[in-house]
Amino acid sequence: MTREELIKHIQEGIKTEESAVTIYSRHLSAIVSRSGLPESDIAELKRVLGTLIQATQRHKRILNSLLRQVQGESIDVY
């Protein structure tokens, strides 16, 4: 795999993580406003989706850091 190919894959991963945060946030909003679930269930769902959002944001930060490192290198990765 060339450096350029690796950069492209990392960039795609970053876009995927950005999309995931949006999707999780929409689900959270929909659950709270329309589910009719008991408050205790809604609280648990908020907690779980909040954890997913945090993990996704952390993964995006890791990918951004990796991207900066790879862009600074001058060799291909095999």
N, C-alpha and C positions, 0 to 999 in steps of 0.2 A: 504494500500500500504506500502510495506516495504521500508526502506531507500535505499536498493540496487535497488529496482524497480524504485524508484524516480530518483536515480542517472542515471540509464539506460535511462529513458525518457528524462532527461535533456541533457545527452550526445547526444542522437538522435536529439534533438532540435538544439544543437550546430552544428552538421553536416549538418542539413537542412539549417541553416542560412549561413554556409560556401558555400554550393552549390548555394544558391540564389544569393550571391554576384557574383559568377562566371557567372551565367546565365545572370544577369542584365548587367554585364560588356560586355559579348559577344553580347548581344542585342544592347547595346550602340554602340559598334564598328561596327556592321553590319549596323545599321541605318545610321551612319555617312558615311560609305564608299559606300553603295549600294542603298540607298533609292531613290535618285533622288528628294527628297522632297525639298521644298524651305528652305533656311537657317533659316528663322524665325520658321518654324515647327521643324527643327532639333534642334534648340536652346531650344525650349519648351520641346521636348522629352529628351534632355540631362538633363534639369533641373529636370524633373519628375523622370527619372531613377536615377539621382544623389541623389534625396531625398529618393528614395527607398533603394539605397545602404547605405546611411547614417543610415536610420532607421534599416536596417538589421544588420549593424555593431554594432549599439547601443544595439539591442536585443541580439546579440551574447555576448556582454560584460556583460549584465545583467544575461544571462544564466550562463556564466562562474563564475560570482560572486555568484550566487545561488548555483552552483555546489560546490564551495569551502566551502560555509556555510554548506551545507547538509553533505558534507564529514567530516566536523569537528564535527558534532553532533553524539551522541551515542544512540539515541532513534529512533524507527520507527515512521513514519508519517502515521496517519490514517485519 
